[in-house]
């Protein structure tokens, strides 16, 4: 091998190693300077080109990095890492564009943005039917937090009632004894369980009905 080629190869490898070291230390500016020098020696080297694209990506220049990754993979199809990074960058670019478009829509046309974010109309019948399990009708209507609150309220109230209710097993007249020994707290939790469950039926159906009356009817906390 020509001595000049040997010298250039050694210099290229030194620059590449030093660039990697600087990137590890967080000095991206110096890493970019070194990798540019390395590419002046071997401009077609896939590893060096991919490293340069990695630096662009790390500094937030995603579109430039994506173009480089694509160019590297097209020149060297065996460089699958460049293809994977190109795919990742492309997805990130698309998501960033979607977020920008959504923000622009929100600023320029808030009514259209609100309409786009609404759930499709829900059936009051199904909302009430699903509320047989407290809170499930609200989840169906997109009110997840409210549904969880109803579920916890009803189930916890029933649990406390069953815990506090009198034990009338073996009693000659269990109904009379049950009523006589029923604790006020047990009655309170029983009433709360029944009321909350009944209210969940009605509330879920009302929310479902509102979904068919336009965006303003749906503008309530979830």
JOPE-V465786 format. One record per pair of residues at least 4 apart in sequence whose C-alpha atoms are under 8 Angstrom apart, sorted by the first residue. I is the first residue (numbers start at 1). J is the second residue. Records with the same first field share a line. If there is no record, write none. Layout:
BEGIN
I->J / J
END
This chain:
BEGIN
1->5 / 6
2->6
3->7
4->8
5->9
6->10
7->11
8->12 / 41
9->13
10->14
11->15 / 38
12->16 / 38 / 41 / 42
13->17 / 38
14->18
15->19 / 34 / 35 / 37 / 38
16->20 / 34 / 35 / 38 / 48
17->21
18->22 / 31 / 34
19->23 / 30 / 31 / 32 / 34 / 35
20->24 / 31
21->25 / 31
22->26 / 27 / 28 / 30 / 31
23->27 / 28 / 31
27->31
28->32 / 55 / 59
29->33
30->34
31->35 / 55
32->36 / 52 / 55
33->37
34->38
35->39 / 48 / 51 / 52
36->40 / 52
37->41
38->42 / 43 / 48
39->43 / 44 / 45 / 48 / 49
43->49
44->49
45->49
46->50 / 72 / 76 / 79
47->51
48->52
49->53 / 68 / 72
50->54 / 68 / 69 / 72 / 82
51->55
52->56
53->57 / 64 / 65 / 66 / 68 / 69
54->58 / 65
55->59
56->60 / 61 / 62 / 64 / 65
57->61 / 62 / 64 / 65
61->65
62->66 / 89 / 92 / 93
63->67 / 89 / 90 / 93
64->68
65->69 / 86 / 89
66->70 / 85 / 86 / 89 / 90
67->71 / 86
68->72
69->73 / 82 / 83 / 85 / 86
70->74 / 82 / 83 / 86
71->75
72->76 / 79 / 82
73->77 / 78 / 79 / 80 / 82 / 83
79->83
80->84
81->85
82->86
83->87
84->88
85->89
86->90
87->91
88->92
89->93
90->94
91->95
92->96
93->97
94->98
95->99
96->100
97->101
98->102
99->103
100->104
101->105
102->106 / 113
103->107
104->108 / 109
105->109 / 110 / 112 / 113
106->110 / 111 / 112 / 113 / 114
109->113
110->114
111->115
112->116
113->117
114->118 / 215
115->215
118->215 / 218
119->141 / 142 / 211
120->211
121->208 / 209 / 211 / 212
122->126 / 127 / 140 / 141 / 208 / 209 / 211 / 212
123->127 / 205 / 208 / 209
124->128 / 204 / 205 / 206 / 207 / 208 / 209
125->129 / 205
126->130 / 137 / 205
127->131 / 136 / 137 / 138 / 140 / 141 / 201 / 204 / 205 / 208
128->132 / 137 / 201 / 202 / 204 / 205
129->137 / 201
130->134 / 136 / 137 / 140
131->135 / 136 / 137 / 138 / 197 / 200 / 201 / 204
132->136 / 201
133->137 / 151
134->147 / 150 / 151 / 154 / 197 / 200 / 201
135->139 / 144 / 146 / 147 / 148 / 149 / 150 / 151 / 200
136->140 / 147 / 151
137->141 / 147 / 200 / 201 / 204 / 205
138->142 / 143 / 144 / 146 / 147 / 200 / 204 / 207
139->143 / 144 / 146 / 147
141->204 / 207 / 208
142->222
143->147 / 221 / 222
144->148 / 222
145->149 / 222
146->150 / 222
147->151
148->152
149->153
150->154 / 196 / 197 / 200
151->155
152->156
153->157 / 193 / 196
154->158 / 192 / 193 / 194 / 196 / 197
155->159 / 193
156->160
157->161 / 189 / 190 / 192 / 193
158->162 / 189 / 190 / 193
159->163
160->164 / 186 / 189
161->165 / 185 / 186 / 187 / 189 / 190
162->186
164->183 / 185 / 186
165->178 / 182 / 183 / 186
166->178 / 181 / 182 / 183
167->178
168->174 / 177 / 178
169->174
170->174
171->177
173->177
174->178
175->179
176->180
177->181
178->182
182->186 / 187
183->187
184->188
185->189
186->190
187->191
188->192
189->193
190->194
191->195
192->196
193->197
194->198
195->199
196->200
197->201
198->202
199->203
200->204
201->205
202->206
203->207
204->208
205->209
206->210
207->211 / 218
208->212
209->213
210->214 / 217 / 218
211->215 / 217 / 218
213->217
214->218
215->219
END
